[in-house]
Amino acid sequence: MAIIAIGVLAYRIYKKQDEKPKKWKAIIVIIVGLFSFSFHLNLFDTFVKIPILPLGVWILYFIYRNKIEKWVRYRRFVWLGFFANFIFLASSFLSIPIQNALYPENEITTYLADVEEAHLVNIHPSGGEKTLNKKMLKNQLNTMKKEPIPSEDWYYNSVVEIEPKDRKERFPYQLTGTKTKWGSGTNAIIYVQEDGKGLLVLTQNKQHFYRVYTSILEGGDK
């Protein structure tokens, strides 16, 4: 949508000019105008770029400083390129509620939408030889509840209060072959708890923990 908006503005500028530039040159000038001195912020778990100084405008002005006619012909396009940064910025903010509505981060189906090719991989010796109960996993996808991650309790119960020789990995299995919801753009690594009743989902920015009522492991606790 941002690109369409920029295209419409560029077309209106082009139509209003008496001496029209070549279209491909106008496109290049707009791209040059995108160059800017910016600083980055992390807002609502989204990295955004705030443009401050129009480097592209300065570059084009330096090139055409002795060619006034060409500068006049292209300056509105290069400024459009700079202000396009703000259009992209606005679209980033507008996309946040849309993204959250289509792909709720609290729902497991955002990260585990397709389990047809799901496979269990033992990544720690303490996991034992257990297999995935795919049918049980499918039946519970829509009932899994997100819970806070009790990091401190896990640490004390698994490390501090346990002798080194008796320590076991809390998530000794990894779930592979799954797919996230189409269009979400999310990459997720999913680990399975030793009792088969918990899933730890790791994304680029966050961790999510989901509990199920019945073990999804063959031979796990029922």
MARBA-3410 file (N, C-alpha, C, O; in Angstrom, 1 decimal):
222
0.8,-1.2,0.0,0.0,0.0,0.0,0.9,1.3,0.0,0.5,2.3,-0.6 ~ 2.0,1.2,0.7,2.9,2.4,0.8,3.5,2.6,-0.6,3.6,3.8,-1.1 ~ 3.9,1.5,-1.3,4.5,1.7,-2.6,3.4,2.2,-3.6,3.7,3.1,-4.5 ~ 2.2,1.8,-3.5,1.1,2.3,-4.4,0.9,3.8,-4.1,0.8,4.5,-5.1 ~ 0.9,4.2,-2.9,0.7,5.6,-2.5,1.9,6.4,-3.1,1.6,7.5,-3.7
3.1,5.9,-3.0,4.2,6.7,-3.6,4.1,6.7,-5.1,4.4,7.8,-5.7 ~ 3.7,5.7,-5.7,3.5,5.6,-7.2,2.4,6.7,-7.6,2.6,7.3,-8.7 ~ 1.3,6.8,-6.9,0.3,7.7,-7.2,0.8,9.2,-7.1,0.6,10.0,-8.0 ~ 1.6,9.4,-6.1,2.1,10.8,-5.9,3.1,11.1,-7.0,3.2,12.2,-7.5 ~ 4.0,10.1,-7.4,4.9,10.3,-8.4,4.2,10.6,-9.8,4.7,11.4,-10.5
3.2,9.9,-10.0,2.4,10.1,-11.3,1.8,11.5,-11.3,1.8,12.1,-12.4 ~ 1.3,12.0,-10.2,0.7,13.3,-10.2,1.7,14.4,-10.4,1.5,15.4,-11.1 ~ 2.9,14.2,-9.8,4.0,15.1,-10.0,4.4,15.1,-11.5,4.6,16.2,-12.1 ~ 4.5,13.9,-12.1,4.9,13.8,-13.5,3.9,14.5,-14.4,4.3,15.1,-15.4 ~ 2.6,14.3,-14.1,1.6,14.8,-15.0,1.5,16.4,-15.0,1.2,17.0,-15.9
1.9,16.9,-13.8,1.8,18.4,-13.7,3.0,19.1,-14.3,2.9,20.3,-14.5 ~ 4.1,18.4,-14.6,5.2,19.1,-15.1,5.1,19.3,-16.6,4.6,18.5,-17.4 ~ 5.5,20.6,-17.0,5.4,20.9,-18.4,6.5,20.2,-19.2,6.2,19.6,-20.3 ~ 7.7,20.2,-18.7,8.8,19.4,-19.3,9.0,18.1,-18.6,9.6,18.1,-17.5 ~ 8.5,17.0,-19.1,8.5,15.8,-18.3,9.8,15.1,-18.5,10.4,15.0,-19.6
10.4,14.6,-17.4,11.6,13.8,-17.4,11.3,12.4,-17.9,10.2,11.9,-18.0 ~ 12.4,11.6,-18.2,12.2,10.3,-18.6,11.7,9.5,-17.3,12.2,9.7,-16.2 ~ 10.8,8.6,-17.6,10.2,7.9,-16.4,11.2,7.1,-15.6,11.2,7.1,-14.4 ~ 12.1,6.4,-16.3,13.1,5.6,-15.6,14.0,6.4,-14.8,14.5,6.0,-13.7 ~ 14.3,7.7,-15.3,15.2,8.6,-14.5,14.5,9.1,-13.3,15.0,9.2,-12.2
13.2,9.3,-13.4,12.4,9.8,-12.3,12.3,8.7,-11.2,12.4,9.0,-10.0 ~ 12.2,7.5,-11.6,12.2,6.4,-10.6,13.6,6.3,-9.9,13.6,6.1,-8.7 ~ 14.6,6.4,-10.6,16.0,6.4,-10.0,16.1,7.5,-9.0,16.7,7.3,-7.9 ~ 15.7,8.7,-9.4,15.8,9.9,-8.5,15.0,9.7,-7.3,15.4,10.0,-6.2 ~ 13.8,9.1,-7.3,13.0,8.8,-6.1,13.8,7.8,-5.2,13.8,8.0,-4.0
14.4,6.8,-5.8,15.2,5.8,-5.0,16.4,6.6,-4.4,16.7,6.3,-3.2 ~ 17.0,7.5,-5.1,18.1,8.2,-4.5,17.6,9.1,-3.3,18.2,9.2,-2.3 ~ 16.4,9.6,-3.5,15.8,10.4,-2.4,15.5,9.6,-1.1,15.4,10.2,-0.1 ~ 15.4,8.3,-1.2,15.2,7.5,-0.1,16.4,7.5,0.9,16.2,7.3,2.1 ~ 17.6,7.8,0.4,18.7,7.8,1.2,18.6,9.0,2.2,18.4,10.1,1.9
18.8,8.6,3.5,18.7,9.7,4.5,19.5,9.2,5.7,19.8,8.1,6.0 ~ 19.9,10.2,6.5,20.5,10.0,7.8,19.3,9.7,8.8,18.5,10.6,9.0 ~ 19.3,8.5,9.4,18.2,8.1,10.2,18.6,7.5,11.5,19.8,7.2,11.6 ~ 17.7,7.4,12.5,18.0,6.7,13.7,16.9,5.7,13.9,15.8,5.9,13.4 ~ 17.2,4.6,14.5,16.3,3.4,14.6,15.8,3.3,16.1,16.5,3.6,17.0
14.5,3.0,16.1,13.8,2.8,17.4,13.1,1.5,17.4,12.6,1.0,16.4 ~ 13.0,0.9,18.6,12.2,-0.3,18.8,10.9,0.1,19.5,10.9,0.3,20.7 ~ 9.8,0.1,18.7,8.5,0.5,19.2,7.6,-0.6,19.0,7.4,-1.1,17.9 ~ 6.9,-1.0,20.1,5.9,-2.1,20.0,6.5,-3.4,19.3,5.9,-4.0,18.5 ~ 7.8,-3.7,19.7,8.5,-4.8,19.2,8.7,-4.8,17.7,8.9,-5.8,17.1
8.7,-3.5,17.2,9.0,-3.4,15.8,10.1,-2.3,15.6,10.0,-1.2,16.2 ~ 11.1,-2.6,14.8,12.2,-1.7,14.6,11.8,-0.7,13.5,11.4,-1.2,12.4 ~ 11.8,0.6,13.8,11.4,1.6,12.8,12.5,2.5,12.6,13.3,2.8,13.4 ~ 12.6,3.1,11.4,13.6,4.1,11.0,13.0,5.4,10.9,12.1,5.7,10.1 ~ 13.6,6.4,11.7,13.1,7.8,11.7,14.1,8.6,10.8,15.2,8.8,11.3
13.7,9.1,9.6,14.6,9.9,8.8,14.7,11.3,9.4,13.8,11.9,9.9 ~ 16.0,11.8,9.3,16.2,13.1,9.9,16.8,14.0,8.8,16.2,15.1,8.5 ~ 17.9,13.6,8.1,18.5,14.5,7.1,18.4,13.8,5.7,18.7,12.6,5.6 ~ 18.0,14.6,4.7,17.8,14.1,3.4,19.1,14.0,2.6,19.4,14.8,1.7 ~ 19.8,12.9,2.8,21.1,12.7,2.1,20.9,12.6,0.6,21.7,13.2,-0.1
19.9,11.9,0.2,19.6,11.8,-1.2,19.4,13.1,-1.9,19.8,13.3,-3.1 ~ 18.6,14.0,-1.3,18.4,15.3,-1.8,19.7,16.1,-2.0,19.9,16.7,-3.0 ~ 20.5,16.0,-1.0,21.8,16.7,-1.1,22.7,16.1,-2.2,23.4,16.9,-2.9 ~ 22.7,14.8,-2.3,23.5,14.2,-3.4,23.0,14.7,-4.8,23.9,15.0,-5.6 ~ 21.7,14.7,-5.0,21.2,15.1,-6.3,21.5,16.6,-6.5,21.8,17.0,-7.6
21.3,17.4,-5.5,21.6,18.8,-5.6,23.1,19.0,-6.0,23.4,19.9,-6.8 ~ 24.0,18.2,-5.4,25.4,18.4,-5.6,25.7,18.0,-7.1,26.5,18.7,-7.8 ~ 25.0,17.0,-7.6,25.2,16.6,-9.0,24.7,17.6,-10.0,25.3,17.9,-11.0 ~ 23.5,18.2,-9.7,22.9,19.2,-10.6,23.0,20.6,-10.1,22.3,21.5,-10.6 ~ 24.0,20.9,-9.3,24.1,22.3,-8.8,24.4,23.3,-9.9,24.0,24.5,-9.7
25.0,22.9,-10.9,25.3,23.8,-12.1,24.4,23.6,-13.2,24.6,24.2,-14.3 ~ 23.4,22.7,-13.0,22.4,22.4,-14.1,21.0,22.7,-13.5,20.3,21.8,-13.2 ~ 20.7,24.0,-13.5,19.5,24.4,-12.8,18.2,23.8,-13.4,17.3,23.4,-12.7 ~ 18.2,23.7,-14.7,17.0,23.2,-15.4,16.7,21.7,-15.0,15.6,21.4,-14.7 ~ 17.8,20.9,-14.9,17.6,19.5,-14.5,17.2,19.4,-13.0,16.4,18.6,-12.6
17.8,20.3,-12.2,17.5,20.3,-10.8,16.0,20.6,-10.6,15.3,19.9,-9.8 ~ 15.5,21.6,-11.3,14.1,22.0,-11.2,13.2,20.8,-11.7,12.1,20.6,-11.1 ~ 13.7,20.1,-12.7,12.9,19.0,-13.3,12.8,17.8,-12.3,11.8,17.1,-12.2 ~ 13.9,17.6,-11.5,13.9,16.4,-10.7,13.8,16.6,-9.2,13.6,15.6,-8.4 ~ 13.8,17.8,-8.8,13.8,18.1,-7.3,12.6,17.6,-6.6,12.7,17.1,-5.5
11.4,17.7,-7.2,10.2,17.2,-6.6,10.2,15.7,-6.4,9.6,15.1,-5.5 ~ 10.8,15.0,-7.4,10.9,13.5,-7.3,11.8,13.1,-6.2,11.6,12.2,-5.5 ~ 13.0,13.8,-6.1,13.9,13.4,-5.1,13.3,13.7,-3.7,13.6,13.0,-2.7 ~ 12.6,14.8,-3.5,12.0,15.1,-2.2,10.9,14.1,-1.9,10.6,13.7,-0.8 ~ 10.2,13.7,-3.0,9.2,12.6,-2.8,9.9,11.3,-2.2,9.3,10.7,-1.4
11.1,11.0,-2.7,11.8,9.9,-2.2,12.1,10.0,-0.8,12.0,9.1,0.0 ~ 12.5,11.3,-0.3,12.8,11.5,1.1,11.5,11.3,1.9,11.5,10.6,3.0 ~ 10.4,11.9,1.5,9.2,11.8,2.3,8.5,10.4,2.2,7.7,10.1,3.0 ~ 9.0,9.6,1.2,8.5,8.3,1.1,9.0,7.5,2.4,8.3,6.5,2.8 ~ 10.1,7.9,3.0,10.5,7.3,4.2,9.4,7.4,5.3,9.2,6.5,6.1
8.7,8.6,5.3,7.7,8.8,6.3,6.4,8.0,6.0,5.7,7.5,6.8 ~ 6.2,7.8,4.7,5.1,6.9,4.2,5.3,5.5,4.7,4.4,4.8,5.2 ~ 6.5,5.0,4.5,6.9,3.6,5.0,6.8,3.6,6.5,6.3,2.5,7.0 ~ 7.2,4.6,7.2,7.1,4.6,8.6,5.6,4.5,9.1,5.3,3.8,10.0 ~ 4.7,5.3,8.4,3.3,5.3,8.8,2.7,3.9,8.5,1.9,3.4,9.3
3.1,3.3,7.4,2.6,2.0,7.1,3.0,1.0,8.1,2.3,0.0,8.3 ~ 4.2,1.1,8.6,4.7,0.2,9.6,3.8,0.2,10.9,3.5,-0.8,11.4 ~ 3.5,1.5,11.3,2.6,1.6,12.5,1.2,1.0,12.2,0.6,0.4,13.0 ~ 0.7,1.3,11.0,-0.6,0.8,10.6,-0.7,-0.7,10.5,-1.7,-1.3,10.8 ~ 0.5,-1.3,10.2,0.5,-2.8,10.0,0.5,-3.5,11.3,0.2,-4.7,11.4
0.9,-2.8,12.4,1.0,-3.5,13.7,-0.4,-4.1,14.2,-0.5,-5.2,14.5 ~ -1.5,-3.2,14.2,-2.8,-3.8,14.7,-3.3,-4.9,13.7,-4.0,-5.8,14.1 ~ -3.0,-4.7,12.4,-3.4,-5.6,11.4,-2.7,-7.0,11.6,-3.3,-8.0,11.5 ~ -1.4,-6.9,11.8,-0.6,-8.1,12.1,-1.1,-8.8,13.3,-1.2,-10.0,13.3 ~ -1.4,-8.1,14.4,-1.9,-8.7,15.6,-3.2,-9.3,15.5,-3.5,-10.3,16.1
-4.1,-8.7,14.6,-5.4,-9.3,14.4,-5.4,-10.6,13.6,-6.1,-11.5,13.9 ~ -4.5,-10.6,12.6,-4.4,-11.8,11.7,-3.6,-12.9,12.3,-3.8,-14.0,12.1 ~ -2.5,-12.5,13.0,-1.6,-13.4,13.6,-1.4,-13.2,15.1,-0.3,-12.6,15.5 ~ -2.4,-13.5,15.9,-2.2,-13.2,17.4,-1.0,-13.9,17.9,-0.9,-15.2,17.8 ~ -0.2,-13.2,18.6,1.1,-13.8,19.1,0.8,-14.7,20.3,1.7,-15.5,20.7
-0.4,-14.6,20.9,-0.7,-15.5,22.1,-1.2,-16.8,21.7,-1.4,-17.7,22.6 ~ -1.6,-17.0,20.4,-2.2,-18.2,20.0,-1.2,-19.2,19.4,-0.4,-18.7,18.5 ~ -1.2,-20.4,19.8,-0.2,-21.4,19.3,-0.3,-21.6,17.8,0.7,-21.9,17.2 ~ -1.5,-21.5,17.3,-1.7,-21.7,15.8,-1.0,-20.7,14.9,-0.9,-21.0,13.7 ~ -0.6,-19.6,15.5,0.2,-18.7,14.7,1.6,-19.3,14.4,2.1,-19.1,13.3
2.1,-20.1,15.3,3.4,-20.7,15.1,3.3,-22.2,14.8,4.3,-22.8,14.4 ~ 2.2,-22.8,15.0,2.0,-24.2,14.7,0.7,-24.4,14.0,-0.2,-25.0,14.5 ~ 0.7,-24.0,12.7,-0.5,-24.0,11.9,-0.7,-25.3,11.2,-1.8,-25.8,11.0 ~ 0.4,-25.9,10.8,0.4,-27.2,10.0,1.3,-28.2,10.7,2.5,-28.0,10.8 ~ 0.8,-29.3,11.1,1.6,-30.3,11.8,1.6,-31.7,11.0,1.9,-32.7,11.6
1.1,-31.6,9.8,1.0,-32.9,9.0,2.4,-33.6,8.9,2.5,-34.8,8.9 ~ 3.5,-32.8,8.8,4.8,-33.4,8.6,5.6,-33.2,9.9,6.8,-33.3,9.9 ~ 4.9,-33.0,11.0,5.6,-32.9,12.3,6.4,-34.1,12.7,6.0,-35.2,12.5 ~ 7.6,-33.8,13.3,8.4,-34.9,13.7,9.2,-34.6,15.0,9.5,-33.4,15.2 ~ 9.4,-35.5,15.9,10.0,-35.3,17.1,11.5,-35.6,17.0,11.8,-36.7,16.6
12.3,-34.7,17.5,13.8,-34.9,17.4,14.3,-34.9,18.9,14.1,-33.9,19.6 ~ 15.0,-35.9,19.3,15.6,-36.0,20.6,16.9,-35.2,20.6,17.8,-35.6,19.9 ~ 17.0,-34.1,21.4,18.2,-33.3,21.3,19.0,-33.4,22.6,20.0,-32.7,22.8 ~ 18.5,-34.3,23.5,19.3,-34.4,24.8,19.2,-35.9,25.3,18.1,-36.5,25.1 ~ 20.2,-36.4,25.8,20.2,-37.8,26.2,19.1,-38.1,27.3,18.6,-39.3,27.4
18.7,-37.2,28.1,17.7,-37.4,29.1,16.3,-37.6,28.5,15.4,-37.9,29.3 ~ 16.2,-37.3,27.3,14.8,-37.4,26.7,14.3,-38.8,26.5,13.1,-39.0,26.5 ~ 15.2,-39.7,26.3,14.8,-41.1,26.1,14.2,-41.3,24.7,14.2,-40.4,23.9 ~ 13.7,-42.5,24.5,13.2,-42.9,23.2,11.7,-42.8,23.1,11.0,-43.8,23.2 ~ 11.2,-41.6,23.0,9.8,-41.3,22.9,9.4,-40.8,21.5,10.3,-40.2,20.9
8.2,-41.0,21.2,7.7,-40.6,19.8,6.6,-39.6,19.9,5.9,-39.5,21.0 ~ 6.3,-38.9,18.9,5.2,-37.9,18.9,3.9,-38.6,18.6,3.8,-39.3,17.6 ~ 2.9,-38.2,19.4,1.5,-38.6,19.1,0.9,-37.5,18.3,0.3,-36.6,18.9 ~ 1.0,-37.6,17.0,0.5,-36.5,16.1,-1.0,-36.2,16.3,-1.4,-35.1,16.3 ~ -1.7,-37.3,16.4,-3.2,-37.1,16.6,-3.5,-36.3,17.8,-4.4,-35.5,17.8
-2.8,-36.6,18.9,-3.1,-35.9,20.2,-2.7,-34.5,20.0,-3.3,-33.6,20.6 ~ -1.6,-34.2,19.3,-1.2,-32.8,19.1,-2.2,-32.1,18.3,-2.5,-30.9,18.7 ~ -2.7,-32.7,17.2,-3.7,-32.0,16.4,-5.0,-31.7,17.2,-5.6,-30.6,17.1 ~ -5.4,-32.6,18.0,-6.7,-32.5,18.8,-6.6,-31.4,19.8,-7.6,-30.8,20.2 ~ -5.3,-31.0,20.2,-5.2,-30.0,21.3,-4.7,-28.7,20.8,-4.5,-27.7,21.6
-4.5,-28.5,19.5,-4.0,-27.2,19.0,-4.8,-26.1,19.4,-4.3,-25.0,19.8 ~ -6.2,-26.2,19.3,-7.1,-25.1,19.6,-7.4,-24.9,21.1,-8.1,-24.0,21.5 ~ -6.8,-25.8,21.9,-7.1,-25.7,23.4,-5.9,-25.4,24.2,-6.0,-25.3,25.4 ~ -4.7,-25.3,23.5,-3.5,-25.0,24.3,-3.6,-23.6,24.9,-4.0,-22.6,24.2 ~ -3.1,-23.5,26.1,-3.2,-22.2,26.8,-1.8,-21.6,27.0,-0.9,-22.4,27.4
-1.6,-20.4,26.7,-0.3,-19.7,27.0,-0.2,-19.4,28.5,-1.2,-18.9,29.1 ~ 0.9,-19.7,29.0,1.2,-19.4,30.4,2.5,-18.6,30.6,3.4,-18.7,29.7 ~ 2.6,-17.9,31.7,3.9,-17.2,31.9,5.0,-18.2,32.1,4.9,-19.3,32.6 ~ 6.2,-17.8,31.6,7.4,-18.6,31.7,8.0,-18.5,33.1,8.5,-17.4,33.5 ~ 7.9,-19.5,34.0,8.5,-19.4,35.3,10.0,-19.7,35.3,10.5,-20.7,35.8
10.7,-18.8,34.8,12.2,-19.0,34.6,12.9,-19.2,35.9,13.8,-20.1,35.9 ~ 12.6,-18.5,36.9,13.3,-18.6,38.2,13.0,-20.0,38.8,13.9,-20.6,39.3 ~ 11.7,-20.4,38.8,11.4,-21.7,39.3,12.1,-22.8,38.5,12.6,-23.8,39.1 ~ 12.1,-22.7,37.2,12.7,-23.7,36.4,14.2,-23.8,36.8,14.8,-24.9,36.9 ~ 14.8,-22.7,36.9,16.3,-22.6,37.2,16.5,-23.3,38.6,17.4,-24.2,38.7
15.8,-23.0,39.6,16.0,-23.6,40.9,15.7,-25.0,40.9,16.4,-25.8,41.6 ~ 14.6,-25.4,40.3,14.2,-26.8,40.3,15.0,-27.7,39.4,15.1,-28.9,39.7 ~ 15.6,-27.1,38.4,16.4,-27.9,37.5,17.9,-27.9,37.7,18.7,-28.8,37.3 ~ 18.4,-26.8,38.4,19.8,-26.6,38.5,20.3,-26.5,40.0,21.1,-27.3,40.5 ~ 19.7,-25.5,40.7,20.2,-25.2,42.0,19.9,-26.3,43.0,20.8,-26.7,43.8
18.7,-26.8,43.0,18.3,-27.8,44.0,18.5,-29.3,43.5,18.1,-30.2,44.2 ~ 19.2,-29.5,42.4,19.4,-30.8,41.9,20.9,-31.0,41.7,21.7,-30.2,41.3 ~ 21.4,-32.2,42.2,22.8,-32.6,42.0,23.1,-32.7,40.5,22.3,-33.1,39.7 ~ 24.3,-32.3,40.2,24.7,-32.3,38.8,24.5,-33.6,38.1,24.1,-33.6,36.9 ~ 24.7,-34.7,38.8,24.5,-36.0,38.1,23.1,-36.4,37.9,22.8,-37.3,37.1
22.2,-35.7,38.6,20.7,-36.0,38.5,20.0,-35.0,37.6,18.8,-35.1,37.5 ~ 20.7,-34.0,37.1,20.0,-32.9,36.3,19.5,-33.5,35.0,20.2,-34.3,34.3 ~ 18.3,-33.0,34.6,17.8,-33.4,33.3,17.3,-32.2,32.5,17.0,-31.1,33.1 ~ 17.4,-32.3,31.3,16.9,-31.2,30.4,15.4,-31.1,30.5,14.7,-32.1,30.3 ~ 14.9,-29.9,30.7,13.5,-29.7,30.8,12.8,-29.8,29.5,11.6,-30.3,29.4
13.5,-29.4,28.4,12.9,-29.5,27.1,13.9,-30.3,26.2,14.7,-29.8,25.4 ~ 13.8,-31.7,26.3,14.8,-32.5,25.6,14.4,-32.8,24.2,15.1,-33.6,23.5 ~ 13.3,-32.3,23.7,12.8,-32.6,22.3,12.6,-31.4,21.5,12.2,-30.3,22.1 ~ 12.8,-31.5,20.2,12.5,-30.4,19.3,11.4,-30.9,18.3,11.6,-32.0,17.8 ~ 10.4,-30.0,18.1,9.4,-30.4,17.1,9.8,-29.8,15.8,9.9,-28.5,15.6
10.0,-30.6,14.8,10.4,-30.2,13.4,9.3,-30.5,12.4,8.4,-31.3,12.7 ~ 9.5,-30.0,11.2,8.5,-30.3,10.1,7.2,-29.5,10.2,6.3,-29.8,9.4 ~ 7.1,-28.6,11.1,5.8,-27.9,11.3,5.9,-26.6,10.5,7.0,-26.2,10.0 ~ 4.8,-25.9,10.3,4.7,-24.7,9.5,3.9,-23.7,10.3,2.9,-24.0,11.0 ~ 4.4,-22.4,10.2,3.7,-21.3,10.9,2.5,-20.9,10.0,2.4,-21.4,8.8
1.7,-20.0,10.5,0.5,-19.6,9.7,1.0,-18.8,8.5,1.9,-18.0,8.5 ~ 0.3,-19.2,7.3,0.7,-18.6,6.1,0.6,-17.1,6.1,-0.4,-16.5,6.5 ~ 1.7,-16.4,5.7,1.7,-14.9,5.6,2.2,-14.3,6.8,2.3,-13.0,6.8 ~ 2.4,-15.0,7.9,2.8,-14.4,9.2,4.2,-13.9,9.1,4.6,-12.9,9.9 ~ 5.1,-14.5,8.3,6.5,-14.1,8.2,7.2,-14.4,9.5,8.3,-13.8,9.8
6.7,-15.4,10.3,7.3,-15.7,11.5,8.1,-17.0,11.4,7.7,-18.0,10.8 ~ 9.3,-17.0,12.0,10.1,-18.2,12.1,10.1,-18.6,13.6,10.4,-17.8,14.5 ~ 9.7,-19.9,13.8,9.6,-20.3,15.2,10.4,-21.7,15.4,10.3,-22.6,14.6 ~ 11.1,-21.8,16.5,11.7,-23.0,17.0,10.9,-23.5,18.1,10.6,-22.8,19.1 ~ 10.4,-24.8,18.1,9.5,-25.3,19.1,10.2,-26.5,19.8,10.6,-27.4,19.2
10.2,-26.4,21.2,10.7,-27.4,22.0,9.6,-28.0,22.8,8.6,-27.4,23.2 ~ 9.7,-29.3,23.1,8.7,-30.1,23.8,9.2,-30.5,25.2,10.3,-30.9,25.3 ~ 8.4,-30.2,26.2,8.8,-30.5,27.6,8.9,-32.0,27.8,8.3,-32.8,27.0 ~ 9.7,-32.4,28.8,10.0,-33.9,29.0,8.7,-34.7,29.2,8.7,-35.9,28.9 ~ 7.7,-34.1,29.8,6.4,-34.9,30.1,5.5,-34.8,28.9,4.4,-35.4,28.9
5.8,-34.0,27.8,5.0,-33.9,26.7,3.8,-33.0,26.9,2.9,-33.0,26.1 ~ 3.8,-32.2,28.0,2.6,-31.4,28.3,2.9,-29.9,28.2,2.2,-29.1,28.6 ~ 4.1,-29.6,27.6,4.4,-28.2,27.5,5.2,-27.9,26.2,6.0,-28.8,25.8 ~ 5.0,-26.8,25.5,5.7,-26.4,24.3,6.3,-25.0,24.5,5.6,-24.1,24.9 ~ 7.6,-24.9,24.3,8.3,-23.7,24.4,8.6,-23.2,22.9,9.3,-23.9,22.2
8.0,-22.0,22.6,8.1,-21.5,21.2,9.1,-20.3,21.3,8.9,-19.3,22.0 ~ 10.1,-20.4,20.5,11.1,-19.3,20.4,11.0,-18.6,19.0,11.1,-19.3,18.0 ~ 10.7,-17.3,19.0,10.7,-16.5,17.8,11.9,-15.6,17.9,12.7,-15.7,18.8 ~ 12.0,-14.7,16.9,13.1,-13.8,16.8,13.2,-12.9,18.0,14.3,-12.6,18.5 ~ 12.0,-12.5,18.5,12.0,-11.5,19.6,11.5,-12.0,20.9,11.8,-11.4,22.0
10.8,-13.1,20.9,10.1,-13.5,22.2,10.1,-15.0,22.4,10.5,-15.8,21.5 ~ 9.7,-15.4,23.6,9.5,-16.8,24.0,8.1,-16.9,24.5,7.6,-16.1,25.2 ~ 7.5,-18.0,24.1,6.1,-18.3,24.5,6.0,-19.7,25.1,6.7,-20.7,24.5 ~ 5.3,-19.9,26.1,5.1,-21.3,26.7,3.7,-21.6,26.8,2.8,-20.9,27.3 ~ 3.4,-22.8,26.2,2.0,-23.3,26.2,1.9,-24.7,26.9,2.8,-25.5,26.8
0.8,-24.8,27.6,0.5,-26.1,28.3,-0.6,-26.8,27.6,-1.6,-26.2,27.1 ~ -0.6,-28.1,27.6,-1.6,-29.0,27.1,-2.1,-29.9,28.2,-1.4,-30.1,29.2 ~ -3.3,-30.5,28.1,-3.9,-31.3,29.2,-3.4,-32.7,29.1,-3.2,-33.4,30.1 ~ -3.1,-33.2,27.9,-2.7,-34.6,27.7,-1.4,-34.6,27.0,-1.2,-33.9,26.0 ~ -0.5,-35.5,27.4,0.8,-35.6,26.8,0.7,-35.9,25.3,-0.1,-36.7,24.9
1.6,-35.2,24.5,1.6,-35.5,23.1,2.8,-36.4,22.7,3.1,-36.6,21.6 ~ 3.3,-37.1,23.8,4.4,-38.0,23.6,3.9,-39.4,23.8,3.1,-39.7,24.8 ~ 4.3,-40.4,23.0,4.0,-41.8,23.2,4.8,-42.2,24.4,6.0,-42.1,24.4 ~ 4.1,-42.8,25.4,4.8,-43.2,26.6,5.0,-42.2,27.6,5.5,-42.4,28.7 ~ 4.5,-40.9,27.3,4.6,-39.8,28.3,3.5,-40.0,29.3,2.6,-40.9,29.3
3.5,-39.0,30.3,2.5,-39.0,31.3,1.1,-38.7,30.7,1.0,-37.8,29.9 ~ 0.1,-39.4,31.1,-1.3,-39.2,30.6,-2.1,-38.3,31.6,-3.3,-38.1,31.3
END
